[in-house]
Amino acid sequence: MSSGRKMRKRSARQNNLSFLKWYYRLKNLALNAYEWKNLPDTIDERFLELTLFSKGYALYFNDEVMGNLALTCIIGGELNVYNIPKFRQAFATNGYNMSLTDKDSVLIYNNYLHLPTELFAREYARRIYEIERTIDVNINAQKTPVMILSDEEQRLSMKNLYMQYDGNVPFIFGSPNLPYDNIKAINTQAPYVSDKLQVLKQHYINEYLTLIGIENANMEKRERLVADEVKGNDGQIEAERFVFLNSRRQAAEQINRMFGTDIEVDFRSNLRTNVNIENIPDIDIQSDVGEKVVDLDE
């Protein structure tokens, strides 16, 4: 295999690893966002959230032998007056199957649009990974901002020397027979933009966290935020949180009425927002326009 092909395969493998790293990180955040309380022992909360994440809906019903279950399902057939399918076919990878209706089961939706979170997680993972790999390329360009010109006969020797340089070898030894006069280096003058890319990367991370309702600081500001900006950001996070929470609570109410359970759903958060707007003292650091600002480092 040629060295160029090896480099392309290594780059493709690194691209895949970088994407999967971010996809699984974002997926884990979504799976752990909501807490189901008072679930029967036969319900696996992790599987329920995993199904909502990947499918957009799950089916809650009672099995006479196993008890209450929440599984993946196929929906279809006649719709009720609210366009909810009456026919539901629950299934599992081990071959389990059960036909149900709206009279003996409840559909749990991920949100009111019945969309899976995976759509958003994959898109943001792609954006973040592309920025991260661009940062890698840009940083490497700062380390090796040169194009080496040499005779074709010396191509292999130059590659071997460059591999040592790229591998951070502290001392590089060359043969005195190398025709140094025929070797030229052209500086590519690659600009350093990794700092700007890092800001953009953090922006997409924060945007995704806001999307799934997780509190986050606006990292685009250096040290200070206007109090109204913090309050507005918290309001957006809370609104996004209810996008997923309301549909779960609606399903919990229907399940409780149908099966006599006492299930509740809440956002899993023991963290307070970064700044409590109500506790900001009247006398504080003032901005140029007289607005109250919040020092996130305090």
Secondary structure, 3 states (H helix, E strand, C coil): CCHHHHHHHHHHHHHHHHHHHHHHHHHHHHHCCEEEECCCCCCCHHHHHHHHHHHCEEEEEEECCCEEEEEEEEEEEEECCCCCEEEEEEECCCCCEEEEECCCEEEEECCCCCCCCHHHHHHHHHHHHHHHHHHHHHHHHHHCCEEEECCHHHHHHHHHHHHHHHCCCCCCCCCCCCCHHHCEEEECCCCCCHHHHHHHHHHHHHHHHHHCCCCCCCCCCCCEEEHHHHHHHHHHHHHHHHHHHHHHHHHHHHHHHHHCCCCEEEECCCCCCCCCHHHCCCCCCECCCCCEEEECCC
